[in-house]
Amino acid sequence: MWIHPRDLALRDSALTGSYAAAGDRLQSALPSTVGKESEFQVPPSDVIVNNALQLARLWRRIAELRRWRPLADSDSLREALRSLGHAPLENAEIADWFGIIRALDRGPVLIRAGRAARDWLNRPGVDPYHPAGYFVAACLWREETARAPIPLPFWSASELDHHRLTLRFGLDWMAQFLECVTAAATTGLRELARLLEAEKKRMDIHATARSRLPDALDAVLRVPVVTADSLAQSIRVTPRAALGLLGQLAATGVVREVTGRASWRAYALI
């Protein structure tokens, strides 16, 4: 089940309750994933959403903490996988996989990362939809590209790209894996362009010397969603003042309210 990043951000901010919603409640539970014309026969479970959120947190941790190395040893890998909801692994299983990936010491690192994911997924009884295989590939990529600012771009590829990957084998699998990386990188570039465009609007904001509006926009640029409380803490103003600033940003077309609620509202860049 593909979950919109904005919905994960709302969940992370405790702005949504249980996702086991049905019928007309699903729109309020998942405002970004569910459109007016969308229909779900089975709502996504809390387990899936929580695992997706944890994956996003670990992905960010790889990018930000250079010293965190999930592939340093068996215990580190086991702990990272446990936090992703992965079933416990025996020491022998981990040792066998480490032996495989450590033998991949030649060739482009992107190909090696793909092979690491493929070898993980080829183990007996592995769920091809579980993110663990691609997470360990990102860990390998990170180890080999210490100067890169981000981990392996992969997970933001479309659901269709990932579905196609589960249907491929051998060289076709690797080709589709690279297609996913390409699609994810393209998505990342579009998102970067959107953020840069929003940043330019800072110059168009007519604010007095004492106005916190530019600071509010800077804060919004740094997170997927923002609330009056989180903005207040970020720029050190009162929640009431933060709500007023968000109203001004919404009036200028910089942000929009994304929950559709009258209270406990959240905002995101347009």
C-alpha positions in Angstrom: 0.0 0.0 0.0 1.5 3.3 -1.1 1.0 6.1 1.5 1.3 9.8 0.6 4.3 11.4 2.4 2.0 14.2 3.6 -0.2 11.6 5.3 2.9 10.2 7.0 3.8 13.6 8.2 0.3 14.1 9.6 0.6 10.8 11.4 4.0 11.7 12.7 2.5 14.9 14.1 -0.3 13.0 15.8 -2.9 14.8 13.7 -4.6 11.6 12.6 -6.0 8.8 14.7 -6.4 5.1 13.7 -6.3 4.5 10.0 -8.7 1.7 10.3 -11.4 4.1 9.1 -14.1 3.2 6.7 -16.5 4.8 4.2 -16.8 8.6 4.6 -14.3 8.7 7.5 -11.4 7.6 5.3 -11.2 11.0 3.6 -10.5 12.7 6.9 -8.1 10.1 8.0 -6.0 10.1 4.8 -6.6 13.5 3.3 -3.8 13.3 0.7 -4.0 9.7 -0.4 -7.8 9.7 -0.8 -9.3 11.9 -3.4 -13.0 12.7 -3.7 -13.3 10.1 -6.5 -11.2 7.4 -4.8 -12.8 4.3 -3.3 -11.2 1.7 -1.0 -12.7 -1.7 -0.5 -10.2 -2.4 2.4 -8.8 0.5 4.4 -5.0 0.5 5.1 -4.1 -0.9 8.5 -2.3 0.9 11.2 0.6 -1.7 10.9 1.3 -0.8 7.3 1.2 3.0 8.0 3.4 2.7 11.1 5.9 0.6 9.2 5.9 3.1 6.3 6.4 6.0 8.8 9.3 4.1 10.5 10.9 3.5 7.1 10.7 7.3 6.4 12.3 8.0 9.8 15.2 5.6 9.2 15.7 6.8 5.6 16.1 10.3 7.0 18.4 9.0 9.7 20.7 7.5 7.1 20.9 10.9 5.4 21.5 13.0 8.5 23.7 10.8 10.7 26.9 9.9 9.0 28.1 7.7 11.9 25.0 5.5 12.0 25.9 2.3 10.2 23.1 -0.4 10.2 25.5 -2.7 8.3 28.3 -2.4 10.8 27.5 -5.8 12.4 24.7 -8.3 12.9 23.3 -6.6 16.0 23.0 -3.2 14.3 21.3 -4.7 11.2 18.9 -6.8 13.4 17.9 -3.7 15.4 17.2 -1.7 12.3 15.1 -4.5 10.8 13.2 -5.0 14.0 12.2 -1.3 14.0 10.8 -1.9 10.5 8.6 -4.7 11.7 10.7 -7.4 10.2 10.6 -10.9 11.6 13.7 -11.8 13.8 16.6 -13.2 11.8 19.0 -15.9 13.0 22.7 -15.1 13.2 23.4 -17.6 10.4 20.9 -15.9 8.0 22.5 -12.5 8.6 26.0 -14.0 8.3 25.1 -15.6 4.9 23.7 -12.3 3.6 26.7 -10.3 4.8 29.0 -12.8 3.1 27.1 -12.2 -0.2 27.2 -8.4 -0.1 30.8 -8.2 1.0 31.7 -10.3 -2.0 30.2 -7.6 -4.2 33.3 -5.4 -4.0 33.5 -4.5 -7.7 31.4 -2.5 -10.1 29.3 0.6 -9.7 27.9 1.1 -6.2 24.4 1.6 -7.6 24.5 -1.9 -9.2 26.0 -3.4 -6.0 23.2 -1.8 -4.0 20.6 -3.3 -6.4 22.2 -6.7 -6.2 22.2 -6.5 -2.4 18.4 -5.8 -2.4 17.8 -8.6 -4.9 19.8 -11.1 -2.9 17.9 -10.1 0.2 14.6 -10.6 -1.5 15.7 -13.9 -3.0 15.9 -15.5 0.4 13.2 -18.1 1.1 10.0 -16.9 2.6 10.8 -13.2 2.1 7.8 -10.8 1.4 8.7 -9.0 -1.8 6.6 -6.0 -0.7 8.4 -5.5 2.6 10.8 -2.5 2.5 13.7 -4.2 4.3 15.5 -5.3 1.1 15.5 -1.8 -0.3 16.5 -0.3 3.1 19.6 -2.4 3.3 20.4 -1.4 -0.3 20.2 2.2 0.9 22.5 1.4 3.8 25.1 -0.1 1.4 24.8 2.9 -0.9 25.3 5.2 2.1 28.4 3.4 3.2 30.0 3.6 -0.2 29.0 7.2 -1.0 29.9 9.0 2.2 30.0 12.4 0.5 26.5 12.1 -0.9 23.9 14.4 0.8 21.1 11.8 0.6 20.8 8.0 0.7 19.8 5.9 -2.3 16.9 7.6 -4.0 14.4 4.8 -4.4 11.3 4.8 -2.3 9.7 7.9 -3.8 9.2 6.1 -7.1 5.5 5.4 -7.9 3.5 2.4 -6.7 3.3 1.2 -10.3 7.1 1.2 -10.6 7.5 -0.8 -7.4 4.7 -3.2 -8.5 6.5 -3.9 -11.8 9.7 -4.6 -9.8 8.1 -7.5 -7.9 7.2 -9.1 -11.2 10.8 -9.1 -12.7 13.6 -11.5 -12.4 17.4 -11.5 -13.2 18.6 -8.8 -15.4 15.0 -7.6 -15.9 14.8 -7.0 -12.2 18.0 -5.0 -12.1 16.8 -2.9 -15.1 13.5 -2.1 -13.3 15.4 -1.4 -10.1 17.3 1.3 -12.0 14.0 2.6 -13.4 12.8 3.0 -9.9 15.9 4.9 -8.9 15.5 7.1 -11.9 11.9 7.8 -11.2 12.6 8.5 -7.6 15.4 10.9 -8.5 13.2 12.7 -10.9 10.5 13.1 -8.3 13.1 14.5 -5.9 14.3 17.0 -8.5 10.7 18.2 -9.0 10.2 18.5 -5.2 13.4 20.5 -5.0 12.3 22.8 -7.7 9.0 23.3 -5.9 10.8 24.2 -2.7 13.1 26.7 -4.5 10.1 28.3 -6.1 8.4 28.7 -2.7 11.6 30.1 -1.3 11.6 32.8 -4.0 8.2 34.0 -2.8 10.0 35.1 0.4 11.3 38.1 -1.6 7.7 39.0 -2.6 6.4 39.1 1.0 5.9 42.7 2.1 6.6 42.6 5.7 7.7 45.2 8.3 11.0 45.0 10.1 9.4 43.4 13.1 7.2 40.9 11.1 7.9 37.2 11.6 6.3 36.3 8.3 9.7 35.6 6.5 10.7 33.4 9.5 7.4 31.6 9.3 8.0 30.8 5.6 11.5 29.6 6.3 10.0 27.2 8.9 7.4 25.9 6.6 10.0 25.1 3.9 11.8 22.8 6.3 8.9 20.4 7.2 6.2 18.5 5.2 3.4 19.9 7.4 3.2 22.6 10.1 0.7 23.4 12.7 0.2 26.6 14.8 1.8 24.9 17.8 4.8 23.5 15.9 5.4 26.9 14.1 5.1 28.7 17.4 7.8 26.5 18.9 10.0 26.8 15.8 10.1 30.6 15.6 9.3 31.3 19.3 6.0 33.1 19.1 2.6 32.4 20.7 0.3 29.8 19.0 -2.2 32.6 18.3 0.5 34.6 16.5 1.6 31.5 14.6 -2.0 30.9 13.5 -2.2 34.5 12.2 1.1 34.0 10.3 -0.2 30.8 8.7 -3.4 32.7 7.7 -1.3 35.3 6.0 0.8 32.7 4.2 -2.4 31.0 3.0 -3.9 34.3 1.8 -0.8 34.9 -0.3 -1.0 31.5 -1.9 2.1 30.0 -0.3 0.5 27.3 1.9 -2.8 25.6 2.2 -4.7 23.8 4.9 -4.5 20.0 4.3 -6.7 18.4 6.9 -10.1 19.9 6.0 -10.9 20.3 9.6 -12.1 23.3 11.6 -9.7 22.6 14.5 -6.3 20.8 14.9 -5.4 22.0 11.4 -2.2 21.6 9.5 -0.7 23.4 6.6 1.7 22.5 3.8 3.3 24.3 0.9 1.2 24.6 -2.2 
